[in-house]
Amino acid sequence: MHYCRVISLFFLVLLTSVNSLAQENPLEPVKLDHPRDTMRTFIDSMNQYHEGIETRDRKKQRAIDRALRTLNLEEIPILVRDEEGREIAQLLKEVIDRVIVIDYSKIPEAVDTSGQSVKRWRLKGTEIEIAREESGDRAGQYLFTKDTVARTREFFGKVKHLNYLPGSGMGSGFRENWMSSKLPPWALRNVVLFPNWKWIGILFCILFGLILKTLTQHLHAILKNVTQLSKWKWDDQLVLAAERPLGWIVAAVFWYFSLYLLRIEGTSLLVLTVVVQLILSAGMIWITYRLTDLLTDFLVHYTGRTSTALDDALLKMVNRTLKIFVVVFGVLVAAQNMGINVVSVMAGLGLGGLAFALAARDTFANFFGSIMIIIDRPFRIGDWINVDGNDGMVEDIGFRSTRIRTFYDSVLSIPNSVLANAKIDNYGLRSYRRVNATLGLTYDTPPGKLEAFIEGIKEILRKHPHTRKDKFHVVFSSYGDFSLNVLLYFFLKVPSWDEELIERQKIYVEIYKLAERVGVDFAFPTQTVHVQNGSHVAQPN
């Protein structure tokens, strides 16, 4: 007999534990299959929440999260959806318990008594409605409608003077703002959307937000002076990037919380929240946009210490790509936070995007052409190139085109798709720069002086620090129409065209001085005319 009692007690404890585990299942689905399920879920969850408020049981207070699942909150911005939804759930429970005691047997299920599918049901004697969702992630579920959610505060304002009905859940434990009982009547009087005290509060919050912005800028100026004392340059650039947008970000954060301190509600809350979010999002995008320059400078500094330095054009393209990404991604995040379904919008623009892509195929061709130019590197910024007979210095490599500064100081823009397939002669990649010239001496130059002049030039080329010593030619090449021609052929080892001009000038000046020392004269075009008249021959002038 004793053993039977022990076994019975054991199974009782086991059964209680199993039931307890079943009740505490955190993944138990919220029943929203028909209006009766939705109303029961809402009332039971809010009663449990009310009990949790009175007993300070946090576990029961979390039941309000299940009640939120019965509300259609799509019209409320995501950033405030949870907090707004909690207040709406409390007010809706306050309204229901003051006007009607719920009889679940009179609430229809998925089909009514006539066998028709129920799409919308209204609580008797009220405008509180539950409707079936026809689309979206919650299609097929029955929720309190958007209109009911939007007008809950209006409903509460009409019934808050009524007492709770016997047999109801006695409300949700909601307490009105203390200002309603403390402020004088004139402050509570409505003037264009809000009571007077809210207008005063809004003006004060705007003013205080601007003061915070100014204080932030002064503190930022002090911080900038402090960072200038350090030898690390990155902190200076970091502080400089946040110089202007930081004040607006601080002000926007203050304004955001002020909306709830002032208890702005309804459409006004939606509009003001969107404005504050726009300011905050713009500030965040602004500061991130400026930080991309800091990242690019860091890459320049880092790659400058390695043997495989990144090309300047690649770094510029990385910087531009980051800036475009920051702006596009920032706008998308801001739109998503304001309740706009970005995925749906982008899907809706699918056909338009296809048309745009077809219209912009040349732009894409130029973009990929710029990628190929950077990867293949037929030229770099600063190189002297020839493309289809056009000479000039590469000034910039962009997404669409490459700009070349010609020797007429004009700017030639060539699409990158054309450059990627063009024949490019890059003078900037030459190891040596050729100089090919002909020096003409007068016909009365003695052979000895001609040879001395030629040997003197050779010695100049041998001593010059930037000439190629193993390959140059200085020879008496031909008899010209009016001069003895000396071929001058050599190579300069210089990195740029500017230095080539300077070194070539130095050599030419030395040759000119050599001609004076040797005593030879450079010829210029002349012509001798012989006129024969009988036996008389005119002498040349």
C-alpha positions as CSV (number, residue, x, y, z in Angstrom):
1,M,0.0,0.0,0.0
2,H,2.9,2.3,0.9
3,Y,4.5,1.6,-2.5
4,C,1.3,2.4,-4.4
5,R,1.2,5.8,-2.7
6,V,4.8,6.5,-3.6
7,I,4.2,5.5,-7.3
8,S,1.1,7.6,-7.5
9,L,2.8,10.6,-6.1
10,F,5.7,10.1,-8.5
11,F,3.3,10.0,-11.6
12,L,1.5,13.1,-10.2
13,V,4.7,15.0,-10.0
14,L,5.7,13.9,-13.4
15,L,2.4,14.8,-14.9
16,T,2.5,18.3,-13.3
17,S,6.1,18.8,-14.6
18,V,5.0,17.8,-18.2
19,N,2.0,20.2,-18.0
20,S,4.2,22.9,-16.7
21,L,6.7,22.5,-19.5
22,A,3.8,22.5,-22.0
23,Q,2.5,25.7,-20.6
24,E,5.9,27.4,-20.7
25,N,6.5,26.5,-24.3
26,P,8.0,29.8,-25.6
27,L,7.2,28.8,-29.2
28,E,3.5,28.2,-28.7
29,P,1.8,29.8,-31.8
30,V,-0.5,32.7,-31.4
31,K,-4.0,31.7,-32.6
32,L,-5.4,34.0,-35.2
33,D,-7.3,31.6,-37.4
34,H,-10.7,33.4,-37.0
35,P,-12.2,36.4,-35.2
36,R,-13.0,34.3,-32.1
37,D,-9.4,33.1,-31.8
38,T,-8.1,36.7,-32.3
39,M,-10.3,38.2,-29.7
40,R,-9.7,35.4,-27.2
41,T,-5.9,35.7,-27.7
42,F,-6.0,39.5,-27.2
43,I,-8.3,39.5,-24.1
44,D,-6.4,36.6,-22.4
45,S,-3.0,38.1,-23.1
46,M,-4.0,41.6,-21.8
47,N,-5.7,40.1,-18.7
48,Q,-2.5,38.2,-17.9
49,Y,-0.5,41.4,-18.6
50,H,-2.7,43.4,-16.2
51,E,-2.2,40.8,-13.5
52,G,1.5,41.0,-14.1
53,I,1.4,44.8,-13.6
54,E,-0.4,44.4,-10.3
55,T,1.8,41.6,-9.0
56,R,5.0,43.0,-10.6
57,D,5.5,39.7,-12.3
58,R,7.7,40.4,-15.3
59,K,7.0,37.0,-16.9
60,K,3.2,37.8,-17.0
61,Q,3.9,41.3,-18.2
62,R,5.5,39.9,-21.3
63,A,2.1,38.5,-22.4
64,I,1.5,41.9,-24.0
65,D,3.8,40.7,-26.8
66,R,1.2,38.1,-27.7
67,A,-1.5,40.7,-27.8
68,L,0.6,42.8,-30.2
69,R,0.4,39.9,-32.7
70,T,-3.4,40.5,-32.9
71,L,-3.0,44.1,-34.1
72,N,-2.3,45.3,-37.7
73,L,0.5,47.8,-37.0
74,E,1.8,48.2,-40.6
75,E,1.0,51.9,-40.7
76,I,3.2,52.6,-37.7
77,P,7.0,53.2,-38.4
78,I,9.2,50.4,-37.5
79,L,11.3,52.5,-35.0
80,V,8.3,53.2,-32.9
81,R,6.1,50.2,-33.7
82,D,6.8,48.2,-30.6
83,E,6.3,51.1,-28.2
84,E,3.2,52.5,-30.0
85,G,1.7,49.0,-30.3
86,R,2.0,48.4,-26.5
87,E,0.1,51.6,-25.7
88,I,-2.5,50.9,-28.4
89,A,-3.1,47.4,-26.9
90,Q,-3.6,48.9,-23.4
91,L,-6.0,51.5,-24.7
92,L,-8.0,49.0,-26.7
93,K,-8.4,46.8,-23.7
94,E,-9.5,49.8,-21.6
95,V,-12.1,50.6,-24.2
96,I,-13.5,47.1,-24.5
97,D,-13.8,46.5,-20.7
98,R,-15.8,49.8,-20.4
99,V,-18.4,49.1,-23.2
100,I,-19.0,45.3,-23.4
101,V,-18.3,42.0,-21.7
102,I,-17.0,39.6,-24.3
103,D,-19.2,36.6,-25.0
104,Y,-17.0,34.3,-27.2
105,S,-19.9,32.2,-28.3
106,K,-21.3,35.1,-30.2
107,I,-18.0,35.7,-32.1
108,P,-17.9,33.8,-35.4
109,E,-15.2,31.4,-36.4
110,A,-13.8,31.1,-39.9
111,V,-17.3,30.6,-41.3
112,D,-20.6,32.0,-40.0
113,T,-23.9,30.2,-39.3
114,S,-24.8,30.4,-43.0
115,G,-21.6,28.7,-44.1
116,Q,-20.1,31.9,-45.6
117,S,-16.5,32.7,-45.1
118,V,-16.0,35.5,-42.6
119,K,-13.8,38.3,-43.9
120,R,-14.6,41.1,-41.5
121,W,-16.3,41.2,-38.1
122,R,-17.3,44.2,-35.9
123,L,-17.7,44.2,-32.1
124,K,-21.3,44.9,-31.3
125,G,-22.1,48.5,-30.6
126,T,-18.6,49.7,-31.6
127,E,-16.4,50.5,-34.6
128,I,-13.8,48.0,-33.4
129,E,-13.2,45.5,-36.2
130,I,-11.3,42.3,-36.9
131,A,-10.6,41.5,-40.6
132,R,-8.9,38.8,-42.6
133,E,-5.5,39.7,-44.1
134,E,-5.6,38.9,-47.8
135,S,-1.9,39.5,-48.7
136,G,1.6,39.9,-47.3
137,D,3.4,37.8,-44.7
138,R,0.3,37.5,-42.5
139,A,-2.2,36.5,-45.2
140,G,-5.0,34.4,-43.8
141,Q,-4.7,35.7,-40.3
142,Y,-7.5,37.7,-38.6
143,L,-6.2,41.0,-37.0
144,F,-7.7,44.2,-35.5
145,T,-7.8,46.4,-38.6
146,K,-5.5,49.4,-39.4
147,D,-8.5,51.8,-38.9
148,T,-9.2,50.3,-35.4
149,V,-5.5,50.7,-34.4
150,A,-5.4,54.3,-35.8
151,R,-8.6,55.3,-33.9
152,T,-7.9,53.6,-30.6
153,R,-6.9,56.8,-28.8
154,E,-10.1,58.4,-30.2
155,F,-12.2,55.6,-28.8
156,F,-10.5,55.8,-25.4
157,G,-11.1,59.6,-25.2
158,K,-14.8,59.0,-25.7
159,V,-15.2,56.2,-23.0
160,K,-12.5,57.0,-20.4
161,H,-15.1,58.5,-18.1
162,L,-17.1,55.3,-18.0
163,N,-16.6,52.6,-15.3
164,Y,-15.4,49.1,-16.0
165,L,-18.3,46.6,-16.6
166,P,-18.8,43.8,-14.1
167,G,-17.4,40.6,-15.4
168,S,-14.8,42.3,-17.6
169,G,-11.0,42.2,-17.1
170,M,-11.1,45.7,-15.4
171,G,-8.8,47.3,-18.0
172,S,-5.1,46.9,-18.6
173,G,-3.7,49.0,-15.8
174,F,-3.2,52.0,-18.1
175,R,-2.5,55.3,-16.4
176,E,-2.9,58.6,-18.2
177,N,-0.2,61.2,-18.4
178,W,0.1,63.2,-15.1
179,M,-0.1,66.4,-17.1
180,S,-3.8,65.9,-17.7
181,S,-4.4,66.4,-14.0
182,K,-1.7,68.9,-13.2
183,L,-1.9,71.5,-15.9
184,P,-4.3,74.4,-16.0
185,P,-7.3,74.3,-18.3
186,W,-5.8,76.8,-20.8
187,A,-2.8,74.6,-21.3
188,L,-5.0,71.6,-22.0
189,R,-7.2,73.5,-24.6
190,N,-6.7,72.2,-28.2
191,V,-5.4,74.7,-30.7
192,V,-4.8,73.3,-34.2
193,L,-4.0,69.6,-33.7
194,F,-2.4,69.8,-30.2
195,P,-3.1,71.2,-26.8
196,N,-1.4,74.5,-25.9
197,W,1.1,72.7,-23.6
198,K,2.3,70.5,-26.4
199,W,2.9,73.5,-28.8
200,I,4.9,75.1,-26.0
201,G,6.8,71.9,-25.5
202,I,7.5,71.5,-29.2
203,L,8.9,75.0,-29.4
204,F,11.0,74.4,-26.3
205,C,12.3,71.1,-27.7
206,I,13.2,72.7,-31.1
207,L,15.1,75.5,-29.3
208,F,16.8,73.2,-26.9
209,G,17.8,70.8,-29.8
210,L,19.4,73.7,-31.6
211,I,21.2,74.7,-28.4
212,L,22.5,71.2,-28.1
213,K,23.7,71.4,-31.7
214,T,25.6,74.6,-30.9
215,L,27.1,73.1,-27.7
216,T,28.2,70.0,-29.6
217,Q,30.0,72.2,-32.2
218,H,31.8,74.1,-29.4
219,L,32.8,70.8,-27.8
220,H,33.9,69.5,-31.1
221,A,36.1,72.6,-31.6
222,I,37.8,72.0,-28.3
223,L,38.3,68.3,-29.2
224,K,39.8,69.4,-32.5
225,N,42.3,71.6,-30.7
226,V,43.2,68.6,-28.4
227,T,43.8,66.2,-31.3
228,Q,46.0,68.7,-33.0
229,L,48.5,68.3,-30.2
230,S,49.0,64.6,-31.0
231,K,51.4,63.4,-33.7
232,W,48.9,60.9,-35.0
233,K,47.2,62.5,-38.0
234,W,44.2,60.1,-38.2
235,D,42.5,61.4,-35.1
236,D,42.5,64.9,-36.7
237,Q,40.9,63.7,-39.9
238,L,38.3,61.6,-37.9
239,V,37.3,64.7,-35.8
240,L,37.2,66.8,-39.0
241,A,34.9,64.3,-40.7
242,A,32.4,64.7,-37.8
243,E,32.7,68.5,-37.6
244,R,29.4,69.5,-39.1
245,P,27.0,66.5,-39.1
246,L,27.6,65.6,-35.4
247,G,25.6,68.5,-34.1
248,W,22.6,67.6,-36.2
249,I,22.8,64.0,-35.1
250,V,22.8,65.0,-31.5
251,A,19.9,67.3,-32.1
252,A,17.9,64.7,-34.0
253,V,18.3,62.1,-31.2
254,F,17.0,64.6,-28.7
255,W,14.1,65.5,-30.9
256,Y,13.3,61.8,-31.4
257,F,12.9,61.1,-27.6
258,S,11.1,64.5,-27.1
259,L,8.2,63.2,-29.3
260,Y,7.5,60.6,-26.7
261,L,8.1,62.8,-23.7
262,L,5.4,65.2,-25.2
263,R,3.2,62.2,-26.1
264,I,2.6,63.3,-29.7
265,E,0.1,60.8,-31.2
266,G,-1.5,59.7,-34.4
267,T,-0.7,61.2,-37.8
268,S,1.2,64.1,-36.2
269,L,3.6,61.6,-34.5
270,L,4.1,59.8,-37.9
271,V,4.9,63.0,-39.7
272,L,7.2,64.4,-37.0
273,T,8.9,61.0,-36.7
274,V,9.6,60.9,-40.4
275,V,11.1,64.5,-40.3
276,V,13.3,63.6,-37.4
277,Q,14.4,60.3,-39.0
278,L,15.2,62.2,-42.2
279,I,17.5,64.6,-40.3
280,L,19.1,61.7,-38.3
281,S,19.6,59.6,-41.5
282,A,21.0,62.6,-43.4
283,G,23.5,63.2,-40.6
284,M,24.6,59.6,-40.4
285,I,24.9,59.4,-44.2
286,W,26.8,62.7,-44.2
287,I,29.3,61.6,-41.5
288,T,29.9,58.2,-43.1
289,Y,30.3,59.8,-46.5
290,R,33.1,62.0,-45.1
291,L,34.7,59.1,-43.4
292,T,35.3,57.4,-46.8
293,D,38.0,60.0,-47.5
294,L,39.7,59.0,-44.2
295,L,39.6,55.3,-45.3
296,T,41.0,56.2,-48.7
297,D,43.9,58.2,-47.1
298,F,44.6,55.3,-44.8
299,L,44.8,53.0,-47.9
300,V,47.2,55.4,-49.6
301,H,49.3,55.5,-46.5
302,Y,49.3,51.7,-46.1
303,T,49.9,50.9,-49.7
304,G,52.7,53.4,-49.9
305,R,54.7,51.2,-47.5
306,T,54.5,48.1,-49.6
307,S,56.3,47.2,-52.8
308,T,53.0,46.6,-54.7
309,A,51.5,50.1,-54.4
310,L,47.9,50.5,-55.6
311,D,47.4,52.7,-58.6
312,D,46.1,56.2,-58.0
313,A,43.2,55.6,-60.3
314,L,42.2,52.4,-58.4
315,L,42.2,54.3,-55.1
316,K,40.1,57.1,-56.7
317,M,37.6,54.5,-58.0
318,V,37.5,52.8,-54.6
319,N,36.7,56.2,-53.0
320,R,34.0,57.0,-55.5
321,T,32.5,53.5,-55.2
322,L,32.4,53.7,-51.4
323,K,30.7,57.1,-51.5
324,I,28.0,55.9,-53.9
325,F,27.5,52.8,-51.7
326,V,27.2,54.9,-48.6
327,V,24.6,57.1,-50.1
328,V,22.5,54.3,-51.7
329,F,22.7,52.0,-48.7
330,G,22.0,54.9,-46.3
331,V,18.9,55.9,-48.3
332,L,17.6,52.3,-48.4
333,V,18.1,51.9,-44.7
334,A,16.4,55.2,-43.9
335,A,13.5,54.2,-46.1
336,Q,13.2,50.8,-44.5
337,N,13.2,52.4,-41.0
338,M,10.4,54.7,-42.0
339,G,8.2,51.8,-42.8
340,I,8.7,51.6,-46.6
341,N,9.1,48.1,-47.9
342,V,12.2,48.6,-50.0
343,V,12.1,45.0,-51.4
344,S,8.6,45.5,-52.7
345,V,9.5,48.9,-54.2
346,M,12.6,47.5,-55.9
347,A,10.6,44.5,-57.2
348,G,7.9,46.9,-58.6
349,L,10.6,48.7,-60.4
350,G,11.8,45.5,-62.1
351,L,10.5,46.4,-65.6
352,G,11.6,50.0,-65.2
353,G,15.0,48.7,-64.2
354,L,15.2,46.5,-67.2
355,A,14.4,49.4,-69.5
356,F,16.9,51.6,-67.7
357,A,19.6,48.9,-68.0
358,L,19.0,48.7,-71.8
359,A,19.1,52.5,-72.1
360,A,22.3,52.6,-70.0
361,R,24.2,49.8,-71.7
362,D,26.8,52.2,-73.0
363,T,27.3,53.5,-69.4
364,F,27.8,49.9,-68.2
365,A,30.2,49.3,-71.1
366,N,32.2,52.3,-70.0
367,F,32.2,51.2,-66.4
368,F,33.6,47.8,-67.2
369,G,36.0,49.4,-69.6
370,S,37.4,51.5,-66.7
371,I,37.7,48.2,-64.6
372,M,39.7,46.6,-67.4
373,I,41.9,49.7,-67.7
374,I,42.7,49.6,-64.0
375,I,43.3,45.8,-64.0
376,D,45.4,45.7,-67.2
377,R,47.0,49.1,-66.6
378,P,48.0,50.2,-70.1
379,F,48.6,53.7,-68.6
380,R,48.4,55.5,-65.4
381,I,47.5,59.0,-64.3
382,G,50.4,61.3,-65.4
383,D,51.5,59.2,-68.4
384,W,51.9,60.7,-71.8
385,I,50.0,58.6,-74.3
386,N,48.9,58.6,-77.9
387,V,45.4,57.4,-78.8
388,D,44.3,57.5,-82.4
389,G,46.7,60.3,-83.1
390,N,45.8,62.3,-80.0
391,D,48.7,63.1,-77.6
392,G,48.4,64.2,-74.1
393,M,48.9,63.6,-70.4
394,V,46.4,61.3,-68.6
395,E,44.6,63.6,-66.1
396,D,41.9,61.4,-64.6
397,I,40.4,57.9,-65.0
398,G,36.7,58.0,-64.2
399,F,33.7,55.6,-64.3
400,R,32.6,56.7,-67.7
401,S,35.6,58.3,-69.4
402,T,39.3,59.1,-69.2
403,R,40.4,62.8,-69.4
404,I,43.6,63.6,-71.3
405,R,45.2,67.0,-71.1
406,T,46.5,67.8,-74.6
407,F,49.5,69.9,-75.4
408,Y,47.1,72.7,-76.5
409,D,45.9,72.6,-72.8
410,S,42.5,71.4,-73.9
411,V,40.8,68.4,-72.2
412,L,40.0,65.4,-74.3
413,S,37.4,62.9,-72.9
414,I,37.5,59.4,-74.3
415,P,34.9,56.8,-73.3
416,N,36.6,53.9,-71.4
417,S,34.8,51.4,-73.6
418,V,36.7,52.9,-76.6
419,L,40.0,53.0,-74.7
420,A,39.7,49.4,-73.6
421,N,39.7,48.3,-77.3
422,A,42.0,51.0,-78.7
423,K,45.7,50.9,-79.6
424,I,47.5,53.0,-77.0
425,D,51.0,54.2,-77.4
426,N,52.2,54.9,-73.9
427,Y,55.3,57.2,-74.0
428,G,55.2,57.3,-70.2
429,L,56.4,53.7,-69.9
430,R,59.6,54.3,-71.9
431,S,62.8,53.4,-70.1
432,Y,64.7,55.7,-72.4
433,R,63.6,58.7,-74.4
434,R,65.1,59.1,-77.8
435,V,66.5,62.3,-79.2
436,N,67.1,62.4,-82.9
437,A,68.3,65.7,-84.4
438,T,70.4,66.9,-87.4
439,L,73.0,69.7,-86.9
440,G,73.9,71.6,-90.1
441,L,77.4,73.2,-90.3
442,T,78.4,75.7,-93.0
443,Y,80.3,74.4,-96.1
444,D,83.3,76.4,-95.3
445,T,83.9,74.4,-92.1
446,P,87.4,72.8,-92.3
447,P,87.6,69.0,-91.9
448,G,89.6,69.2,-88.7
449,K,87.1,71.4,-87.0
450,L,84.3,69.2,-88.2
451,E,86.0,66.1,-86.6
452,A,86.8,68.1,-83.4
453,F,83.1,69.2,-83.2
454,I,81.9,65.6,-83.5
455,E,84.3,64.3,-80.9
456,G,83.3,67.1,-78.6
457,I,79.7,66.2,-78.8
458,K,80.5,62.6,-78.0
459,E,82.4,63.6,-74.9
460,I,79.4,65.8,-73.8
461,L,77.1,62.7,-74.1
462,R,79.5,60.5,-72.2
463,K,79.7,62.9,-69.3
464,H,76.1,63.8,-69.1
465,P,74.5,61.9,-66.1
466,H,71.2,61.2,-67.8
467,T,72.3,59.8,-71.2
468,R,72.6,56.2,-72.2
469,K,76.3,55.5,-72.6
470,D,76.1,52.3,-74.5
471,K,74.1,53.5,-77.4
472,F,74.5,56.9,-79.1
473,H,75.6,58.1,-82.5
474,V,77.3,61.4,-83.6
475,V,78.4,61.1,-87.2
476,F,78.9,63.2,-90.3
477,S,75.8,61.8,-92.1
478,S,75.3,63.7,-95.4
479,Y,75.9,66.7,-97.6
480,G,72.8,68.8,-97.5
481,D,71.6,71.5,-99.9
482,F,73.2,74.2,-97.8
483,S,75.0,72.4,-94.9
484,L,77.2,69.6,-93.8
485,N,74.8,67.5,-91.8
486,V,75.8,65.9,-88.5
487,L,73.4,63.2,-87.1
488,L,72.8,63.5,-83.4
489,Y,71.2,60.3,-82.0
490,F,71.1,59.4,-78.3
491,F,68.8,58.4,-75.4
492,L,67.9,60.1,-72.2
493,K,67.0,58.2,-69.0
494,V,64.4,60.4,-67.4
495,P,61.0,59.6,-65.8
496,S,58.9,62.3,-67.5
497,W,58.5,64.5,-70.5
498,D,59.2,67.7,-68.5
499,E,62.6,66.3,-67.3
500,E,63.3,65.2,-70.9
501,L,63.0,68.8,-72.1
502,I,65.2,70.1,-69.3
503,E,68.0,67.6,-70.0
504,R,67.8,68.0,-73.7
505,Q,68.2,71.7,-73.3
506,K,71.3,71.3,-71.2
507,I,72.9,69.1,-73.8
508,Y,72.0,71.5,-76.6
509,V,73.4,74.4,-74.7
510,E,76.7,72.5,-74.2
511,I,76.8,71.8,-77.9
512,Y,76.3,75.4,-78.7
513,K,79.1,76.4,-76.4
514,L,81.3,73.7,-78.0
515,A,80.6,75.2,-81.5
516,E,81.9,78.6,-80.2
517,R,85.0,77.0,-78.8
518,V,85.8,74.9,-81.9
519,G,85.0,77.8,-84.2
520,V,82.3,76.2,-86.4
521,D,79.1,78.0,-87.6
522,F,75.7,76.5,-88.0
523,A,74.3,76.8,-91.5
524,F,71.0,78.4,-92.4
525,P,69.2,78.0,-95.7
526,T,71.0,79.9,-98.5
527,Q,71.0,79.9,-102.2
528,T,73.7,80.9,-104.8
529,V,72.5,82.1,-108.2
530,H,74.9,82.0,-111.2
531,V,74.0,84.4,-114.0
532,Q,75.9,83.9,-117.3
533,N,75.9,86.9,-119.8
534,G,78.4,86.3,-122.6
535,S,81.7,85.6,-121.0
536,H,80.8,87.4,-117.7
537,V,79.8,85.2,-114.8
538,A,78.2,86.8,-111.8
539,Q,80.0,86.1,-108.5
540,P,78.1,84.8,-105.6
541,N,77.0,87.3,-103.0
